[in-house]
Structure formats: C-alpha cells, structure tokens
C-alpha cells in the first residue's frame, strides 16, 4: 500500500502543468483519491489534497510557459472542476470535513476564474454537497441556502423531474429553513458596538461560496420560500407546518400541534428527521414570544404543560437567556415559580417583529413614545389651523419651482454630458475587453504555432537522425558483405589449389 501511494504521488508530480498529459493527470488524481477511500488513508488524503492544491497554484503562477495548462480554456477548467467535485465527494465519504471546506474554497476559486458558469448538473451536485457539509457543521442557515440553490437549479433546469422529487426537495428546503434558530434581538447600542467582525467575515465568505452578494438571514430565506411558493409544494403532511410557526397566533396550541406533526413526519419521511429537533426548539422560542404578547406573567408549570416534549430544566435554561435565545423580555422568578414579561427588563432592547404578533410590546411603546408624541402634535396642529399647512405647502412648492427653473438648463446639460460620458466609458471598456480577448487569442495562436514549429523541427531532426543511422547501417552492411565475399573467394581459391595438388 505504501509503495502504491508513493507511485501515485510521484506520477502526479511528474505530470503536473503539462497540457499534453492533462487528462492523464486528472485521471491519476481521481485514482489516488479512490485509493485513499478504499484503504481509509486519511493522512494520505490530506497530503494528496495539499499536493493537488499546490499544483494548481503552480499552474496559475507558470501559465506563461510553453506547455503549461491554460485555465482560460473551458475544457481544462471543466477537467479541474470535475476532479475537485470528486475530491469533495471523497472528503465527505471519509468524514474529513475540514478538507471538504478547503475543497469548496478551491471549487469557488476555479469558478471565479471561469468566464461562464459550470454545467447546471455539476453546479447542482456542488450545492448538494455544500448542504451536507453545512449540515455536519450544524449551520442550518447556510444549509438552507445551499438547499434553496439546489432546488432552484433542479426546478429550472431539470424538466423531467417528477412530482415526488420536487416535493422531496421542497420539503427539505422548508424544514431546513424552519430549523434555523430565531435571531436574537439587539439594541441600537449593541448593534453599534458589535465587534464580531470575524463572524461577519466568515458569513460573507460562506455566502460567496453560494454566489450570494450579502450574508443571508432567516427573514430573507422565509421571504424567498414564500415568494417561490415552496410551502405549498411540500409533502401534504408538512403543508400546515409553515402556517402554524410563521403565520398563526395560537400560543396555547403551538407546541402540541408542531410536536404531533413532526412525529408523523419522522415516521413517514425519515430523511427529514434530523430537522425535527431544531424545529421543536424554534417552536419553544416562538411560544415564548407569543406568550409575551398577551401575558404580563405566567407560571412555569403552565409553560411546561404547553411544551410536552421538553424537560422542565431544559426549558427553564432555554428561557432565562432572553437576549441570546428568545429575544423577549422574560424574567424568571424561581421563588414565585413564574416568568414575568414586560418593559421593566432591558426596555431599550428592540423587539424582533418577525413571526405572528397581535400588539406592540410595552418596551417598544416606551421606546417610541417621543415619536408618538410628535405625530399627535402634528395632527393637533392640522386640526386647529388647516389653512397654515396648505399655505406652507404652497410656499414650498413655489420655492421648489423657482429653484428648479434657475438650474433646469444646467441640470439638463449635466445629464446629457453624464449620459455621453457613460456611453463613452461603456464603449471604451467594451473595446478594451475585445482587444484583451483578441490579444489572448493571438497569444494562444502564437504559442500553438511555436509548439507546432518545435514539434515539426523535432520530427525533422528525428527523421534526419534515423536516415543517417539507416545509411550508416547500410554502409556497414555493405562493407561487411564485401569483406565476406573477399574472404569467401580467397577460401575457394585455396580449396581449388589444394584439390589440384
């Protein structure tokens, strides 16, 4: 096994960055990954991944050489993408999740080098593998994003997809989205002092892997699945779940309804079972937010009776951290065995408005008191002196018209100049791109001609060398033949002389 591993490593090192044996290099790389899977060689898999990654960096660095691989060629780029996708699949099979993340980064870098997107089938497979990696990392947010991307590709590109397949994909997207933890509410000061830039950078990096311009949130994903009608395309037993969690306001029945539905789903569709635990957790947090809408205080025993599937201690631990989990103002009073809701706790915190609500929280009304006072005073002024408001509007309109007439011609000329400048820049960049593509094409053609010329020269030299060797062999053969004839004639004459004697 060790000898075979060394053979794979040395062969890949010999074949790197040579367009003549590019297909052979990719085949050998896939065979090497298969070797690591077959014999469960995790250390060798890491070394092989690093070697392949270094070879790609060498290709980019030495792309100007004669026989180097050109990553601008769609065929070469597709070969590299196929190998990386196979590497990602192998990393998942052997449970090397760090290597899987690194491979996803490599695939994203290769896609950035390409001028056109990969094939939809390869892209769908890539998003599906990404969802599995995010699932193992317990990152429900980006798992749901990856499943959404995979669903959109299958729904748009695969015209032969059956109804059952579409229902399965839509159900996975819905369950993964509903399993995302509810976001914690933050005050304005906390938002301003939020220094977790590492988390933001990480989320932006993961979003770039999914070809997203901004980091996703639970609210944006909910809006996307509603826009695409996914709640109505899932399995029939799952269709009421979205309405119960995100639309209906029924705190006394919420958790029992969710638990009964998820129990049936776990029995009927085992693939959706891993999401059930997180969805039940979200249902508890949603319950506390709805209770805060209608109760000032509630006994712990009552809350425990509303959540039949969770232990009292676990429930209490979940609720006593409102800033991180529920986002609602709930204070635990163990002596009185009650939870207290209201504006006495962290009144400056902004309450999360996502999900069903029936009224504003006291903390929100307290925070908006000055705004409400300003609105009421404005309405009072309008009722007392309506003519004053009309006169102020007329004066403002006349003033706006006079200002516009003074600068109308200048603004029109500036707009025309700006339009001309935009058109000129657009034409300039189009010509620049065309010239760049032409130069690249000429460079590739020049490289190809030089390679053909070198190959022709090599063939001529080889033919000349072979001709010279053949002539030398023929001359040598003639010389040997003449010597043999002379020696034979001498021998014959000696024989004749001996016979005469």
Buried (B, 14 or more C-beta within 10 A) or exposed (E): EEEEBEEBBEBBEEBBBBBEBBEEBBBBBBEBBEBBBEEEBEEBBBBBBEBBBEBBEBBEEEEEEEEBBBBBEEEBBBBBBBBBBBBBBBBBEBEBBEBBBBBBBBBBEBBEEBEEEBEEEBBBBBBBBBBBBBBEBEBBBBBBBBBBBBBBBBBEEBEEEEEEEBBBBBBBBBBBBBBBBBEBBBBEEBEEEEEEEEEEEEBEEBBBBBEBEEBBBBBEBBEBBBEBEBBEBBBEBBBBBBEBBBEBEEBEEBBBBBBEBBEEBBEEBEEBEEBBEBBBBBBBBBBBBBBBBEBEBBEBEBBBEBBEBBEEEEBBEBBBEBBEBBBBBBBBEEEEEBBBBBBEBBBEBBBBEBBBBEEBBBBBEEBEEEEEEEEEEEEEEEEEEEEEEEEEEEEEEEEEEEEEEEEEEEEEEEEEEEEEEEEEEEEEEEEEEEEEEEEEEEEEEEBEEEBEEEEEEEEEEEEEEEEEEEEEEEEEEEEEEEEEEEEEEEEEEEEEEEEEE
